[in-house]
Amino acid sequence: MAPSQGSQGTPQLINRFLKQEMTRQRKEMNTVNTTSLFMIPIVVGLTVAIFLIGFFLIMAFVLIPLSNLVVPSEPLMNSTQGSWRPRRALASRLLMTTRGLKFTENFLISPITYITGFNAFLGVLLLIVWVDPRPTRCRKTSDSPYKLVAALIYAALLGFSYGTTFVQFQPLLFWLLYSVLSAVIIALLANAYVPNTAYYSDLEHTRYEHWWTRPRFPTFLHALLSLLLIKIGPPFGFLLDTCTEMVSNRWLWKGLSPTEQTTAIAVLTALGNRDERRARSILIGQPPAIAGKIVYVLSKLNLALPAQRQLQLTSRGEQLVQAAMRSP
């Protein structure tokens, strides 16, 4: 009778192990989320700084010298002295001019410079999420409202940035409101970028792949944007990965629904019995959203992973499930 009792108690033991793993993962995610919230401003700040430095170098050493060729500007020093070599004299007339000095002073001192850098970053992020050509099974009914509200707030942010004098007369209040609106935009875009959990039901993915890294694109515009995003995409990919990870793992704190919990236990039990077909039939018998969520949850808990369109126990999952089955 011992084996029979152990078999009857297996679902309860697997359920207990599952909750223990969720508690462990929740503690790890608290640490990860804290680190991510610290890293996000650093990554955004560095990206904006690199963008502004690149823009400044192009203006200072390309566009302004070209404009000085068309409409000469007064040089900052006398470039006609005999001690000057011809090439240095030409460089002086093109680079070291009052026009260049005025641009440099305005660029470095004006707060509009830095506002424009952050607005450009948010604009690229909005574009990435807005044109994401995800398949129908990845879409959620809330995607369009999230993106629409984010676009409206972004438009309001542009008006607030360039249409008011807050930044000159109330800089602290301006940057406080700007930071809050930017955080809201990023949160809305992250919620829109998270795919429907049905995305994982095909047993091929454990994370959402950025659309610009895929081999095929639905339109020529997407192909052109992908060429740009391959070069400048890493910081945006990091931000989207980090924020969507936070959004996707809310189940760690909310818990699984009774149906999801029962399905997860049944799948683990079938995999523990080396019956992968039974595990797949259990998943197929559920709506794609629930099946995909079970695959995602088990992979995040490192209990089972999809491989070659099959779900297989990890070494940790094998250890826990076998321990549950052996228990009297």
N, C-alpha and C positions, 0 to 999 in steps of 0.2 A: 504493500500500500504506500510505501514511502515515495516511489517514483510518481505515483498518481497524485499525491499531495503536492510534490514539488512542481508537477506540471500545472496543477490548478493554481498554485501560488505564483507562477512565473509572471503573469501580467502585473500583479501587484508589486512584485519586486522590481520589474523593469520600470514601472511607473515611479517607484521610489528612486531608482538610480537616475532616471530621467530628470526628476526634480533636483536631485543633487548636482547633476551636471549643469542644469540651468542656473543654480545658485553659484556654482564655480565660475561659469561663463559671465554671469552678471557682475561679479567682483572684478574679473579681468576687463570687462567692457567699461566699468567705471574708471579704471586707470587709463584705458585707451582713450576714452572720451575726454578726460581731463587733459591728457597730453595733446590731443587733437585740437582742443579749444585754445591751447597755448600756441600750437604751431600754425594754425590757420592765419592769424594776423601777420605772423612773420613771413609766411609764403606770399601772402597778398602784398605786403609792403615791399618785399624784395622784387616781386614781379613788376610792380608799378615803378620802382626805382630803376630797374633795367630798361623799362620802356622809356622813361623820361630821359635817361642818359643817352640811349640810342637816338631819340628824337633830337636832343640837344646837339649831338655830334653831327647829325645830318644837316641840321640848320646851320651850325657854326662853320662847318668845313665844306659844305656842298652848296646849299641854297643861297646863303648870304654872299659867299664869294661870287656865285653866278650873277646875283643881283647887282653886285658891285661892278661887274663887267658891263652890264647893261646901263645902269645908272650909277656912276662913280660916287662913292661916299668919301668924306674927308678922312685921310689917314690920321692915326693917333700920333705918329712921329714922322719926321721928315725923311721920306724914302728916297729923296733925290740927292742926298749927300754922296760925295765921291767914295767914301769908305764903304758904302753899301754895294754889294755885288748885285748884278741885274736880277738874278733869281730871287734874292732876298728882298729886293725893292718891290718886285711884283707881288711876292707873298704879303708884304706889308700893306700894299695898296688894296689887296683883296681880303685879307683876314683881319688886320689890325686897323679897323675903321670905327668911326663913331656909331655907325649903324650896328656893327657887331657888338660893340660895348653896350649900347642901349638894349639890344636883344638879350644879352647875357644878364644884365641887371634885372630886367623885367622878368626873365625866365626863372631866375633863382629866388627872387624876392616875392613875386606875386603868388598869393595862395591859389589863384585860379589855375596855375600850373599843376599843382598837386591834386586839386579837385578834378581837373581834366584827366589826370592819370588814373585816379580811382574810378571815375565815370567810364573811362575806356575799358577798364578791367570788367566792370559790371556789365557793360554793353556786350562784350565778347561772350561772357558767361550766359547772358540772356539769349544771345544768338545761338549758342551751342545747344541749349535746351530746347529752344523754340523750333529749330529745324531738324531735331532728332528724328530720323526716318524709321522709327521702331515699328516692328510688325504689329498687327492688330492684337495678338494675344498678349503683348507686353503693355498695352495701354490700359489706363484706369479712367473711370468716368470723371475723376477729379483732376486729371492732367490739364485739360484746357482751362478750367477756372483758376487753377494755381498759376499757370503761365500768363493768363490775362491780367490777373491782379498784380503779378510781379511787373508786367510791362507798364501798367498804369502807375504803380508806385515809382518805377524808374523814370517815367516821364515827369512825375511830380518832383522827383529828386533833381532832374535836370533844370526844371524851372526854379527850384529852390536854390540851386547852385549858381545859376547865371542871371536869374531875374530878380534877385533880392540883394540887399546890402548887409545881410547878417554877418557874412564872413569878415567884413571890414569893421563893423561896430560891435558885434557880439561873437567873436571867434570861438569862445568856449561853448556857447550855446549852439552855434552852427555845427561844430564838429560832433557835439553830443547827438544832435538830431540826425546828422548825416550818418553817424555810426549806427544808430538805431534803425533808420530806414534801410541802410545797406544790409544789416543783419536780417531784416525781415525779407528783403528781396532774395538773399541767398537761401534762407529757410524755405521760401515758397518754391524756388527753382529746384532745390534738393528734393522736396516732396513730389514735384512734377517729374523729376528725373528717375526716381525710384520706379522700377518696372512692376507691373502686375506680377504677383507670385506665380501665376500660370507660366511665366517665362522659364521657370526651373523644372516644369513638369516633364520636359522632354529628356531628362536625365543626361544632359550634355553640359550644363553650366552650373557653376557655384557662385558666380558673380556676374554682374551686368557689364558687358563689353562696351567700351566707348565706340560710338558709331563711326568716328573718323579713322578707327584702326581696322575696320572691316575691309575685306577684299573687294566688295562690290558696293555700288552706290546707285540709288534710284534715279538721280538726275545729274546733269552735268554740273549744276551749281554745288551739289554736295561733294562731287569729286574735286572741284576747285577749292572749296573750303577745307577739305581734308588735307590738301597739300599744305595749306597754311597752318592748320592745327597740328599737323605732325611736327612742325617746327616749334610752335609756341604753346602747344597743348598740354605739356606735362604739368605746369602749375594748376591749370584749370581741371585737368584730370584728377590731380591730388585733392583739390577742394571738393569736387563732386563725389569722388570715392569716399572721402572722409565724412561728408555730410550725409550722403545716402546710407552709409554704414550705420550712422546714428539713427536715422529714420527707420531703416529696415529691421533693426534689432529692438524695436520697442516691445516686441513680444516677450523679451526677457523679463520685462517689468509687468506687462499686462498678463502674461501667462497664455497658455494655449486654451482654446475652446474645448469643450468635452469631445466634440467630433474629432478635432485635430489630435487631441491627446490619445483617444482610442485608436485612431489610425496609426499614429507614430508607434504605439506599443505593438500593434498587430504587425506592422512592417518589420520592426526589430525582432519580434518573435519568429517571423517567417525567415528572416535572414539568419537568425541563430540556428534554425533547423536546416540551413543550407538550401532553402526553397526560394530561390530568387524569382521564379515564375509566380509563386504565390504572393510575394512582396509586390511585384509589378501589377498583378491583378487587383490587389487591394488599392494601389494608387490609382489605377485606371478606373476603378469603381467610384472614385470620388471626383467632384468637380475639379477642373484643372487648377483653379486657384488654391484649393485645399491641398491637392497633391503636390503642387509646386512648393507650397509653404512647408510641407513635411520634409521634402527633399532639402530645402534651404535650411530648415531648423537642424536636421540631423547632420548636415555638413558643417554648420557653424559650431555645433557641439562636438564635432570630430568623432561622431559615432558611426556614420556611414557616408560614403562619397559616391557620386555617379562616375562610372567609367565605362566607355564604349556602350552607352545607352543601357547600362545596367547599374543597379544600386548594390554596393558591396560594403560590408562592415569594415571599419578600420580596425587596427590592432586594439585600440582602446574599446571600441564598440564590441568587438569579439570578446574581450576580457569581461566586460560588464554583463553582456547577455549570457555568456556561458556560466558566469558566477550565479546569475539569477536562476538559470535552469538547473544547476546542481544543488541549489539550496533546498533542504527538505521542507 
